[in-house]
Each structure stands twice: as structure tokens, then as C-alpha cells.
Amino acid sequence: MSDTPTIATLAENGQSVFAMDISVSGHALTGDEPVDMGGANLGPAPYDLLAAALGECTGMTVRWYAKQQDWPLERVEVTLTHQKGGPHAAGPKQDVFTKSIRLTGDRLTPEQRAKLIEIAAKCPVQRTLEGTPLILTAAE
């Protein structure tokens, strides 16, 4: 992970009540809320992006570790769900992320598969979410 700060710039674009133009690291996309939340579903909602960030980081971390070990991992797929509350939650408002990881590679041993699943829980985004990040808010 780079020590260079990530800068994301967001601004309303007027295409729906909640639609935002998002610019981050030279990439542009649109974020919005789904129709049932008052948006027009023009792009991913904030929790969609958060789940995607966790899944992306998980997949990259697994790939990085397999490459470092020269293990025969052919493909990694991560499916993420996010919900408030549920059977695993400490309360109705606790955020619960569930990661399902598919490792493809016929020559991976059971021990290698187990280690890669263990490593998947150590991705930097997961560590941030499990920690106590400091969020500073200021007016311009």
C-alpha cells in the first residue's frame, strides 16, 4: 500500500437528487442511491463502493501473497454482501460484511488454500474497517 494520500473529489452532478461525480486517482465514475432510496440508480451507492473496496483489497492481497509464495493460484474471486444487523450482528445497526472467496487452482494444496483464506482477512481495507479510523471534517 502506498504512503501517498488518496484524494477523492466528489460533487453533485444534478442528474438525480443524490447523484455525485466521483474523481479518484485519475478515475471518474458516478455514484447515486437506488430508486427505492430516492435516487435514480445512476451508479453505485456509498455502501456498494465500500463493499467493492473491501472485496478488491481482499482479492489483491490474496493474489499478492500467492505470487510472493510462487503458489499456483489461477484466479481469485470475492463476493461481498453488506447488511445492517442480522444473525451475526451485535445489534440491529451493526454493519456486517460477509466475504465469500473462491480460489481457482487445481494444484493448490489444502494447506495453501487455508493460508490464502487466512491472508484474505489481513487486507489493509479490512484492517481499516476493523480499526478506529480518524475522520476529520472541515468547511472550506
C-alpha positions, -999 to +999 in steps of 0.1 A: +000+000+000+013+034-010+021+061+016+008+087-009-025+101+003-056+091-016-076+121-028-112+117-038-132+147-051-170+144-053-196+169-064-233+168-071-240+165-109-277+172-109-286+140-128-306+129-097-312+141-062-282+122-049-260+116-080-224+126-075-195+128-099-165+110-083-129+116-092-102+095-075-067+087-087-074+097-122-106+076-125-141+091-129-174+075-120-209+084-109-223+074-075-260+075-067-286+059-045-311+033-058-345+043-068-361+030-036-339+054-017-348+084-038-320+083-063-320+073-100-296+043-096-271+060-119-241+044-102-230+025-071-243+037-037-218+045-010-221+011+007-217-006-027-184+013-031-173+003+004-181-033-002-163-032-035-132-016-019-131-044+007-136-071-020-110-055-043-084-052-015-091-088-004-086-102-039-054-081-044-040-092-010-046-129-018-031-125-053+000-107-038+006-134-012+002-163-037+026-145-060+052-139-032+050-176-024+050-187-060+018-207-054-003-219-084-033-197-078-050-192-112-078-169-102-094-153-071-130-142-069-145-123-040-182-119-034-193-095-007-225-088+010-232-059+034-262-055+057-272-038+089-279-062+116-287-099+110-279-131+128-241-123+133-246-087+144-242-074+179-272-052+173-296-041+146-274-012+135-241-031+133-227-033+098-220-069+088-198-077+058-197-113+046-169-123+022-170-154+001-137-162-016-133-186-045-098-198-052-091-214-086-060-235-090-061-273-093-025-276-080-032-256-048-028-278-017-054-277+011-028-260+033-022-233+007-059-227+003-063-224+041-034-199+043-048-178+015-082-176+032-063-166+064-044-139+045-076-126+030-086-113+064-055-092+066-061-069+037-055-032+045-091-021+039-103-048+063-078-036+089-090+000+085-127-011+089-118-032+119-098-004+135-108+030+146-100+054+117-098+091+124-121+111+102-115+149+102-142+172+088-136+208+079-155+235+060-139+253+031 
